[in-house]
Amino acid sequence: MPSESHSVLITGCSSGIGRETAKLLASTGRPVYATARNRDSIADLEALGCRLLELDVTDETSARRAVDHVIAKEGAVGVLVNNAGINDLGAIETLPLDRVRAMFETNLFGMMRMCQLVLPAMREQGWGRIVNVGSMNGRLTFPGMGSYCATKHAIEATSDALRHELRPFGVHVALIQPGMVKTGLGRTAVERRADDHDGPYTDYMDAVVETTMTYQDGPMARLACEASDVAETIARVLDAGDRPRARYRVAASAPLMLATRKLLPDAAFDAFLRTQFPSPSPSTMG
């Protein structure tokens, strides 16, 4: 039997966690395939030792081509880091469903399809790692972000199922649960905010945006971590031998918020959220 492939395929490397993970893992000498929808956006990673591939996880042809390329070169994808993700802000009532579907296509279905494509070769070689980048929002939900949080809750369930299903084949699954991370994802979500300026949740979503930016750039940002901290955690998963943990929390905000959610009953946690995200006022709702 040929030697195991420990090659690494990372999705969503154009910025943030994916980019930092590609840089860090390439520096360890591992064969790292960094991917992005636009190959030009990751061109600088080639000089750092990464092999570059164009990959859109929502496009079947693109996903197959990328995985087939790695298998042809390495024999198998040894490590899959599912990092690609998008975020949209909006109330459940008013966020257009096409934008909700787009989040699920990237954050969940794209992740699931990547797993389906790499797993036959992983199982055949009897070794593999799947690292899914989730969020503390897979365990708790913020108002104005319900659809995004739903994708992260689904990643939790998918990761749990995969962990049990794949263990007999020598394939281990780990879920990364970052808290607040200093990346552009939250800022991008604010910029992509749905056009609800004449709707019933306008004032409310203004408050959600203000709170989001406080967590990005304001006093609460001290609880956030750098994307490089998440990358280092992903590297720990790869260095954990045959006993990686099921979940890895990153940033001070993750254990703090998750412990708060676990300890407080629903009514108390709702009251806490109202101090962070003011409730819509019926007098301003249409």
Secondary structure as the mmCIF struct_conf table of DSSP 4:
data_model
#
loop_
_struct_conf.conf_type_id
_struct_conf.id
_struct_conf.beg_label_comp_id
_struct_conf.beg_label_asym_id
_struct_conf.beg_label_seq_id
_struct_conf.end_label_comp_id
_struct_conf.end_label_asym_id
_struct_conf.end_label_seq_id
HELX_LH_PP_P HELX_LH_PP_P1 PRO A 2 SER A 5
STRN STRN1 VAL A 8 ILE A 10
BEND BEND1 THR A 11 THR A 11
BEND BEND2 SER A 14 SER A 15
HELX_RH_AL_P HELX_RH_AL_P1 GLY A 16 SER A 27
TURN_TY1_P TURN_TY1_P1 THR A 28 GLY A 29
STRN STRN2 VAL A 32 ALA A 36
BEND BEND3 ARG A 37 ASN A 38
HELX_RH_3T_P HELX_RH_3T_P1 ARG A 39 LEU A 48
TURN_TY1_P TURN_TY1_P2 GLY A 49 GLY A 49
STRN STRN3 ARG A 51 GLU A 54
TURN_TY1_P TURN_TY1_P3 VAL A 57 THR A 58
HELX_RH_AL_P HELX_RH_AL_P2 GLU A 60 GLU A 74
BEND BEND4 GLY A 75 ALA A 76
STRN STRN4 VAL A 79 ASN A 82
TURN_TY1_P TURN_TY1_P4 ILE A 92 THR A 94
BEND BEND5 LEU A 95 LEU A 95
HELX_RH_AL_P HELX_RH_AL_P3 LEU A 97 PHE A 104
HELX_RH_PI_P HELX_RH_PI_P1 GLU A 105 PHE A 109
HELX_RH_AL_P HELX_RH_AL_P4 GLY A 110 GLN A 125
TURN_TY1_P TURN_TY1_P5 GLY A 126 GLY A 126
STRN STRN5 GLY A 128 VAL A 133
HELX_RH_3T_P HELX_RH_3T_P2 MET A 136 GLY A 138
TURN_TY1_P TURN_TY1_P6 ARG A 139 ARG A 139
BEND BEND6 LEU A 140 LEU A 140
TURN_TY1_P TURN_TY1_P7 PRO A 143 GLY A 144
HELX_RH_AL_P HELX_RH_AL_P5 GLY A 146 LEU A 166
HELX_RH_3T_P HELX_RH_3T_P3 ARG A 167 PHE A 169
TURN_TY1_P TURN_TY1_P8 GLY A 170 GLY A 170
STRN STRN6 VAL A 171 PRO A 178
BEND BEND7 MET A 180 MET A 180
STRN STRN7 VAL A 181 VAL A 181
BEND BEND8 LYS A 182 GLY A 184
HELX_RH_AL_P HELX_RH_AL_P6 LEU A 185 GLU A 191
TURN_TY1_P TURN_TY1_P9 ARG A 192 ARG A 192
TURN_TY1_P TURN_TY1_P10 HIS A 197 ASP A 198
BEND BEND9 GLY A 199 GLY A 199
TURN_TY1_P TURN_TY1_P11 PRO A 200 TYR A 201
HELX_RH_AL_P HELX_RH_AL_P7 THR A 202 ASP A 217
BEND BEND10 GLY A 218 GLY A 218
HELX_RH_3T_P HELX_RH_3T_P4 PRO A 219 LEU A 223
STRN STRN8 CYS A 225 CYS A 225
HELX_RH_AL_P HELX_RH_AL_P8 ALA A 227 LEU A 238
TURN_TY1_P TURN_TY1_P12 ASP A 239 ASP A 239
BEND BEND11 ALA A 240 ALA A 240
TURN_TY1_P TURN_TY1_P13 GLY A 241 ASP A 242
BEND BEND12 ALA A 246 ALA A 246
STRN STRN9 ARG A 247 VAL A 250
BEND BEND13 ALA A 251 ALA A 251
TURN_TY1_P TURN_TY1_P14 ALA A 252 ALA A 252
HELX_RH_AL_P HELX_RH_AL_P9 SER A 253 LEU A 263
BEND BEND14 LEU A 264 LEU A 264
HELX_RH_AL_P HELX_RH_AL_P10 ASP A 266 GLN A 276
BEND BEND15 PHE A 277 PHE A 277
HELX_LH_PP_P HELX_LH_PP_P2 PRO A 278 SER A 281
HELX_RH_3T_P HELX_RH_3T_P5 PRO A 282 THR A 284
#
